Amino acid sequence: AFCRGRIVRVPKGPLIRVVGTEVAIPCSVSDYDGPSEQNFDWEFSRDTDFVRIVSTWDSTFTSEEYQKRVGRGDIKLRRSSNDAVELVIRNIQPADQGRYKCSTPSTDATVQGNYDAEVQVKVISDGLSVSGSKARSSASLRLSEGDSFKLRCSASTTSPEHTHLHVTWQVRSGSSWRDILSLTHEGKFQPGPGYEERYRSGDVRLDTGANDTYGLSVSQASSVDGGAYRCLVSEWVRGADGSWQKIQEKSVEIATVSIQRTDVVISTSNVSVTERDSLDLTCNITTDRSGIFQAEVMWYFSVSPDDTLSDAQLLLSMDHNSVVSDSTLISLSHVDRNSYRLLVRDVDVEDSGYYFCEAAIWVPLHNGSWHKVVERTSAPVSVVVTALEPDYDVFLNASKTPKFSDDPTELNCRITNVQDTEANIRFSVSWYYRQHLPGDDVAAEELLASMDADWTLLPGDRGRERIQNGEIIFSKKSADTFSLRIQWTSESDRGDYFCVISAWSRHRNNSWVKSKDVTSAPVNIFWATQDYTLTVEAVKLKPFFVAGHTFEMTCKVSSKNIKTPRYSVLITAEKPLTDQSGPNGTTRIISLSQDSVVRLEDWTDQTRVDGVVLEKVQENEFRYRMYQTQISDAGLYRCVVTAWSPGGGGMWREAVNGLSNPIQIDFQTSGPVFNVSVHSDSPTIYQGEVADLLCIITTEGMPLEPDDMSFDVSWFAVRSFALDREPVLLASLDRRGIVTQSRRNGSSDVSVERISPLEFRLRVHGCEDRDFGNHYCLVTPWVRSATGVWQREPDIKAKPLFLSVKMDVLNAFKYPLLIGIGLATAIGLLSCLIGYCSSRWCCKKEVQETRRERRRLMSMEMD
């Protein structure tokens, strides 16, 4: 197992071959050194001496007695790979029987293994004979599709060796032969490609008989079975290694079989018939079968020409006993031996499609039963059924047209000149609207509603909600008249209207199918309109008043071209400093709807909830009052009026808007001027300390008593250096002394107090890092007038003061350092104590030294 050397191999002998055949003896070499392509020498011996035959590398290697045969190519070498060749001997003769030796010249570094091998070749006489049937009629067979036929051949051998025969039946349709069925040399039946199913069903059989005959039986012959048939016989012998070897092969052509195909065709091609007529189709079976047979015919219908039989609809059938399935409007008759007629009476549009027939041929058996031999399906025939369209006209007129908005509109769509209609025709309507566009632009038509064959209303996308609310009504007044009514016509309803009358035909299955559409001429719905006009005038009733008095103004409205208008009024003020003002500085104060419902809009002063009043004096006059006016109420006041006209269904429709002239409220006062500043003695503090911030108010101008002044103070903080964030409310103190604090996330706390009439203090207790930032106060002054009314002054914002919070490093690290030094000292002393105790009592050991004798050193030479 651990040795390696060159190995030359030839087949294990003896090799038995038949005289006159071609012999190929392989030889291979393995486990060699040197080049990959090896050379081979072949020698032959009948007794003891070897004669050189041929070599792959030496052209002078061949002996004289083999030079002619090698020169003619009767003996040659055929290389199959770099390490294998075959010795080919054509037309081997008994003189070639003997021992053949294959040698390989050495290319190895060392001589190991074997460099030649011998094989014995035995040449036997040809004892194989193959012949066909003796009957001349079997040379050519003409059969009909579905018939059966049998072919026979004889094969025998007189070989002196123990050989086996391999018999194969083949057919040729074209240039190549196909295997049908084989009886192998091992006694097994082997069907060819494509014949497995027919072999298992018994339609293809191979039978052995007396006198070494082999018969092929084919049942249910089809067009693929046509062609030339031959019997191929090969002789096999078992070699010395137990494998089977084919030693020769012979064949003989037995017969030529032609199969007449049975076709099924429909006599007509594409057919076009009119509704209510009859459809006549004939199915013809083309066959040259002369014996007794019966045909089975089935007619099918499909919508698509690509449908299979499983997808198609079976119309009618006739079995081989001429029994026809029952049908009322369809009949199937036997015209002659090979023709079958299908008649469909009173055809409908739904009968349009593809028709095809399927035919099967049945033949009688010897026991009296019938057997199906062939089945074919025709190509589909296209049938088009043309519908009978009724003839009628459509007329559309307007019985009611609007002259003003919200007037009703009614359109009638009438069917006229009805001709050639039957009792199974009914009509339905579809209503369409098209808007007028300026210029030459054409608007797309919009479906309002449609009716199906059962007169069920199907609303379109346009006006679906109005249809459901009953504002648009569709009805069928009579058998030939359909109506469209708009209860309240608006400007958006102006445009063209037209109707489409659809005719529906009833089919045999009581279904309705649309057969025709007729469109009416459009009717234009339009009325002349005048633009609405609305004028609003505001008047201030008291030309002069001071703060604390009542402001009063009236709004007078006049309109044109509006039918029975009602007005809604909104009072607005232009005060740029108010937080509730809109993008243009306008604040909505109070409104009065067209139904006289008052509503406060952006008036959020809880102390003056009843301070504004808006009332209706006359149908077109409204009055606005503001009680106890404040200086902050200064601004421009207007009346915004909307005119409403009654719409459909009791709803109000907005017509036009109007804006009055402004009325100004301006207080001429000579009161004091307030200034606010923020101050702190220590703007930089450490964590945990208390920060004190003072909000100081100063006055200029007319001096006031402390009891006549009051302040709302709010403290804010911006948590950044550059004031680029939103301010955060810390706490507030109103003029009544009520303190309000915002919710805080940290552990610090704030307090607000009044320390003098004009000074307010904010304290931040237990400051943290998050308490840094710009801090300022916002002050709202309140001044009591001579009449005893408190007036609110504009808000004053102080300049921010930056509060810095630092960390006390010494206090922060004092206690941790003391604790760390103490722990380190204690652990060090404890370690020394443990070491001393361990060395004193635990690890003590007596060591006794041995006494050494004093001797001289030895010299180096004695080492």
Helices and strands as residue ranges (DSSP letters): E 7-9, E 15-18, E 23-30, E 41-45, E 51-55, H 64-72, E 75-81, E 84-89, G 94-96, E 98-103, E 116-124, E 128-132, G 136-139, E 140-144, E 149-157, E 163-172, E 177-183, E 189-191, H 196-201, E 204-209, E 213-218, G 223-225, E 227-238, E 244-260, E 263-266, E 271-274, E 279-286, E 294-302, E 313-318, E 330-336, E 339-344, G 349-351, E 353-364, E 370-377, E 381-386, E 391-400, E 409-419, E 425-434, E 446-451, E 457-459, H 464-468, E 472-478, E 481-486, G 491-493, E 495-506, E 512-519, E 523-525, E 533-540, E 551-560, E 566-574, E 586-592, E 598-600, G 606-608, E 612-618, E 621-626, G 631-633, E 635-646, G 648-650, E 652-659, E 663-665, E 673-679, E 684-686, E 691-700, G 706-708, E 709-718, E 728-733, E 739-741, E 749-756, E 759-765, G 769-771, E 773-784, E 790-792, E 796-797, E 801-806, H 809-837, I 838-842, G 860-862
